[in-house]
Amino acid sequence: MPTSSASTTDASSKTPAASGGVQSLERAFDLLERMADAGGEVGLSELSAASGLPLPTIHRLMRTLVACGYVRQQPNRRYSLGPRLIRLGESASRLLGTWARPYLARLVEETGETANMALLDGDEIVYVAQVPSKHSMRMFTEVGRRVLPHSTGVGKALLAYTPADEVRALLARTGMPAATEKTITTPEGFLDALEQVRKVGYAVDDNEQEIGVRCLAVSVPNSPTAAAISISGPAGRVTEAVAESFVPILQGVAAELSVALSNQTPA
């Protein structure tokens, strides 16, 4: 998955004067994000090498995070993300869906189809927001529903730029059960689909999750957590022909949502 912007910044270069914040707090959050990027468990020497901070500084910060419950020290003396982060993450996910709803509503207005927002949570896709179409025949996905990535447009959009070996490992863990006769059920087929996403800039679920339903999806660029938005509707309405007009709308809304989630103002 794409890493957060904080993971590409040397924590030692951050200063209160440069950022307007508190250096120790910035460093602590940077370490948490680096731990997440590393899979949730790291050693102090790894964090020191990645962040550029001296070991004593990292040890002091980690002691504080352990005391607060945001980090846990393992028996092997490595450190893992702690359980108190779960509550924060769940609350943030709910808020993310709330913030996205006005943008999804605009997608519905401009395309006429149901709009969704989804995140990659572990190995699964979780839907965090939806605005339904106004058509009498429309698609409905329950917010909070979890599905496997290989059979969804949002799953393809979210994994498009993930290294192939990581995608293969994920598919090995989840399996690739067929939801319909059109579901992709081989790693090679799924990797080919991801290559197509990279080529054209959007993902398609063509009757792969549910027969009669077609979905177009794009990732939200530079989102604080990997996110994708989509529109879905009857295959007879969401055709290849309308994709030419719908995809630019999706991409435009995704770009605006990215700015909103990053608390930035457009240039």
RAPEKA-V870612 format. One record per residue. N is the residue number from 1. RES is the residue in three letters. SS is DSSP state (helix for helix, strand for strand, loop for the rest). OMEGA is omega in whole degrees, 0 to 359 (* if undefined). Layout:
# RAPEKA-V870612
n=N res=RES ss=SS omega=OMEGA
n=N res=RES ss=SS omega=OMEGA
This chain:
# RAPEKA-V870612
n=1 res=MET ss=loop omega=176
n=2 res=PRO ss=loop omega=180
n=3 res=THR ss=loop omega=181
n=4 res=SER ss=loop omega=181
n=5 res=SER ss=helix omega=181
n=6 res=ALA ss=helix omega=184
n=7 res=SER ss=helix omega=181
n=8 res=THR ss=helix omega=183
n=9 res=THR ss=loop omega=178
n=10 res=ASP ss=loop omega=183
n=11 res=ALA ss=helix omega=183
n=12 res=SER ss=helix omega=180
n=13 res=SER ss=helix omega=182
n=14 res=LYS ss=loop omega=177
n=15 res=THR ss=loop omega=178
n=16 res=PRO ss=helix omega=182
n=17 res=ALA ss=helix omega=184
n=18 res=ALA ss=helix omega=187
n=19 res=SER ss=helix omega=184
n=20 res=GLY ss=loop omega=182
n=21 res=GLY ss=loop omega=180
n=22 res=VAL ss=loop omega=189
n=23 res=GLN ss=helix omega=182
n=24 res=SER ss=helix omega=179
n=25 res=LEU ss=helix omega=177
n=26 res=GLU ss=helix omega=181
n=27 res=ARG ss=helix omega=180
n=28 res=ALA ss=helix omega=179
n=29 res=PHE ss=helix omega=177
n=30 res=ASP ss=helix omega=179
n=31 res=LEU ss=helix omega=178
n=32 res=LEU ss=helix omega=180
n=33 res=GLU ss=helix omega=177
n=34 res=ARG ss=helix omega=177
n=35 res=MET ss=helix omega=179
n=36 res=ALA ss=helix omega=180
n=37 res=ASP ss=helix omega=181
n=38 res=ALA ss=loop omega=179
n=39 res=GLY ss=loop omega=175
n=40 res=GLY ss=loop omega=180
n=41 res=GLU ss=strand omega=182
n=42 res=VAL ss=strand omega=171
n=43 res=GLY ss=loop omega=182
n=44 res=LEU ss=helix omega=181
n=45 res=SER ss=helix omega=177
n=46 res=GLU ss=helix omega=179
n=47 res=LEU ss=helix omega=179
n=48 res=SER ss=helix omega=180
n=49 res=ALA ss=helix omega=183
n=50 res=ALA ss=helix omega=187
n=51 res=SER ss=helix omega=184
n=52 res=GLY ss=loop omega=179
n=53 res=LEU ss=loop omega=176
n=54 res=PRO ss=loop omega=182
n=55 res=LEU ss=helix omega=180
n=56 res=PRO ss=helix omega=179
n=57 res=THR ss=helix omega=180
n=58 res=ILE ss=helix omega=181
n=59 res=HIS ss=helix omega=179
n=60 res=ARG ss=helix omega=179
n=61 res=LEU ss=helix omega=182
n=62 res=MET ss=helix omega=177
n=63 res=ARG ss=helix omega=179
n=64 res=THR ss=helix omega=180
n=65 res=LEU ss=helix omega=177
n=66 res=VAL ss=helix omega=181
n=67 res=ALA ss=helix omega=180
n=68 res=CYS ss=helix omega=179
n=69 res=GLY ss=loop omega=181
n=70 res=TYR ss=loop omega=176
n=71 res=VAL ss=strand omega=179
n=72 res=ARG ss=strand omega=176
n=73 res=GLN ss=strand omega=183
n=74 res=GLN ss=loop omega=178
n=75 res=PRO ss=loop omega=179
n=76 res=ASN ss=loop omega=177
n=77 res=ARG ss=loop omega=170
n=78 res=ARG ss=loop omega=183
n=79 res=TYR ss=strand omega=178
n=80 res=SER ss=strand omega=176
n=81 res=LEU ss=strand omega=187
n=82 res=GLY ss=loop omega=185
n=83 res=PRO ss=loop omega=181
n=84 res=ARG ss=helix omega=178
n=85 res=LEU ss=helix omega=183
n=86 res=ILE ss=helix omega=180
n=87 res=ARG ss=helix omega=179
n=88 res=LEU ss=helix omega=180
n=89 res=GLY ss=helix omega=180
n=90 res=GLU ss=helix omega=179
n=91 res=SER ss=helix omega=180
n=92 res=ALA ss=helix omega=179
n=93 res=SER ss=helix omega=179
n=94 res=ARG ss=helix omega=179
n=95 res=LEU ss=helix omega=179
n=96 res=LEU ss=helix omega=177
n=97 res=GLY ss=helix omega=179
n=98 res=THR ss=helix omega=180
n=99 res=TRP ss=helix omega=185
n=100 res=ALA ss=helix omega=189
n=101 res=ARG ss=helix omega=179
n=102 res=PRO ss=helix omega=179
n=103 res=TYR ss=helix omega=176
n=104 res=LEU ss=helix omega=178
n=105 res=ALA ss=helix omega=178
n=106 res=ARG ss=helix omega=175
n=107 res=LEU ss=helix omega=179
n=108 res=VAL ss=helix omega=180
n=109 res=GLU ss=helix omega=187
n=110 res=GLU ss=helix omega=181
n=111 res=THR ss=helix omega=182
n=112 res=GLY ss=loop omega=184
n=113 res=GLU ss=loop omega=178
n=114 res=THR ss=strand omega=181
n=115 res=ALA ss=strand omega=183
n=116 res=ASN ss=strand omega=168
n=117 res=MET ss=strand omega=183
n=118 res=ALA ss=strand omega=177
n=119 res=LEU ss=strand omega=171
n=120 res=LEU ss=strand omega=182
n=121 res=ASP ss=strand omega=187
n=122 res=GLY ss=loop omega=179
n=123 res=ASP ss=loop omega=186
n=124 res=GLU ss=strand omega=171
n=125 res=ILE ss=strand omega=175
n=126 res=VAL ss=strand omega=178
n=127 res=TYR ss=strand omega=185
n=128 res=VAL ss=strand omega=179
n=129 res=ALA ss=strand omega=176
n=130 res=GLN ss=strand omega=169
n=131 res=VAL ss=strand omega=186
n=132 res=PRO ss=loop omega=174
n=133 res=SER ss=loop omega=176
n=134 res=LYS ss=loop omega=177
n=135 res=HIS ss=loop omega=176
n=136 res=SER ss=loop omega=174
n=137 res=MET ss=loop omega=186
n=138 res=ARG ss=loop omega=180
n=139 res=MET ss=loop omega=178
n=140 res=PHE ss=loop omega=175
n=141 res=THR ss=loop omega=183
n=142 res=GLU ss=loop omega=175
n=143 res=VAL ss=loop omega=185
n=144 res=GLY ss=loop omega=179
n=145 res=ARG ss=loop omega=179
n=146 res=ARG ss=strand omega=178
n=147 res=VAL ss=strand omega=177
n=148 res=LEU ss=strand omega=187
n=149 res=PRO ss=helix omega=192
n=150 res=HIS ss=helix omega=184
n=151 res=SER ss=helix omega=185
n=152 res=THR ss=loop omega=175
n=153 res=GLY ss=helix omega=180
n=154 res=VAL ss=helix omega=177
n=155 res=GLY ss=helix omega=178
n=156 res=LYS ss=helix omega=180
n=157 res=ALA ss=helix omega=182
n=158 res=LEU ss=helix omega=184
n=159 res=LEU ss=helix omega=188
n=160 res=ALA ss=loop omega=184
n=161 res=TYR ss=loop omega=175
n=162 res=THR ss=loop omega=178
n=163 res=PRO ss=loop omega=186
n=164 res=ALA ss=helix omega=181
n=165 res=ASP ss=helix omega=177
n=166 res=GLU ss=helix omega=177
n=167 res=VAL ss=helix omega=179
n=168 res=ARG ss=helix omega=180
n=169 res=ALA ss=helix omega=178
n=170 res=LEU ss=helix omega=181
n=171 res=LEU ss=helix omega=177
n=172 res=ALA ss=helix omega=180
n=173 res=ARG ss=helix omega=186
n=174 res=THR ss=helix omega=192
n=175 res=GLY ss=loop omega=180
n=176 res=MET ss=loop omega=180
n=177 res=PRO ss=loop omega=181
n=178 res=ALA ss=loop omega=174
n=179 res=ALA ss=loop omega=176
n=180 res=THR ss=loop omega=177
n=181 res=GLU ss=loop omega=180
n=182 res=LYS ss=loop omega=179
n=183 res=THR ss=loop omega=173
n=184 res=ILE ss=loop omega=186
n=185 res=THR ss=loop omega=176
n=186 res=THR ss=loop omega=177
n=187 res=PRO ss=helix omega=180
n=188 res=GLU ss=helix omega=179
n=189 res=GLY ss=helix omega=180
n=190 res=PHE ss=helix omega=178
n=191 res=LEU ss=helix omega=175
n=192 res=ASP ss=helix omega=179
n=193 res=ALA ss=helix omega=178
n=194 res=LEU ss=helix omega=176
n=195 res=GLU ss=helix omega=178
n=196 res=GLN ss=helix omega=177
n=197 res=VAL ss=helix omega=179
n=198 res=ARG ss=helix omega=183
n=199 res=LYS ss=helix omega=187
n=200 res=VAL ss=helix omega=176
n=201 res=GLY ss=loop omega=176
n=202 res=TYR ss=loop omega=182
n=203 res=ALA ss=strand omega=180
n=204 res=VAL ss=strand omega=165
n=205 res=ASP ss=strand omega=185
n=206 res=ASP ss=strand omega=180
n=207 res=ASN ss=loop omega=186
n=208 res=GLU ss=loop omega=177
n=209 res=GLN ss=loop omega=180
n=210 res=GLU ss=loop omega=180
n=211 res=ILE ss=loop omega=180
n=212 res=GLY ss=loop omega=183
n=213 res=VAL ss=strand omega=177
n=214 res=ARG ss=strand omega=186
n=215 res=CYS ss=strand omega=173
n=216 res=LEU ss=strand omega=186
n=217 res=ALA ss=strand omega=173
n=218 res=VAL ss=strand omega=176
n=219 res=SER ss=strand omega=175
n=220 res=VAL ss=loop omega=186
n=221 res=PRO ss=loop omega=175
n=222 res=ASN ss=loop omega=177
n=223 res=SER ss=loop omega=178
n=224 res=PRO ss=loop omega=170
n=225 res=THR ss=loop omega=185
n=226 res=ALA ss=loop omega=184
n=227 res=ALA ss=strand omega=177
n=228 res=ALA ss=strand omega=174
n=229 res=ILE ss=strand omega=183
n=230 res=SER ss=strand omega=166
n=231 res=ILE ss=strand omega=181
n=232 res=SER ss=strand omega=181
n=233 res=GLY ss=strand omega=178
n=234 res=PRO ss=strand omega=182
n=235 res=ALA ss=loop omega=179
n=236 res=GLY ss=loop omega=178
n=237 res=ARG ss=loop omega=181
n=238 res=VAL ss=loop omega=185
n=239 res=THR ss=loop omega=175
n=240 res=GLU ss=helix omega=181
n=241 res=ALA ss=helix omega=182
n=242 res=VAL ss=helix omega=178
n=243 res=ALA ss=helix omega=181
n=244 res=GLU ss=helix omega=179
n=245 res=SER ss=helix omega=183
n=246 res=PHE ss=helix omega=185
n=247 res=VAL ss=helix omega=176
n=248 res=PRO ss=helix omega=177
n=249 res=ILE ss=helix omega=178
n=250 res=LEU ss=helix omega=183
n=251 res=GLN ss=helix omega=178
n=252 res=GLY ss=helix omega=179
n=253 res=VAL ss=helix omega=178
n=254 res=ALA ss=helix omega=179
n=255 res=ALA ss=helix omega=179
n=256 res=GLU ss=helix omega=178
n=257 res=LEU ss=helix omega=177
n=258 res=SER ss=helix omega=179
n=259 res=VAL ss=helix omega=182
n=260 res=ALA ss=helix omega=182
n=261 res=LEU ss=helix omega=180
n=262 res=SER ss=loop omega=182
n=263 res=ASN ss=loop omega=178
n=264 res=GLN ss=loop omega=174
n=265 res=THR ss=loop omega=181
n=266 res=PRO ss=loop omega=179
n=267 res=ALA ss=loop omega=*
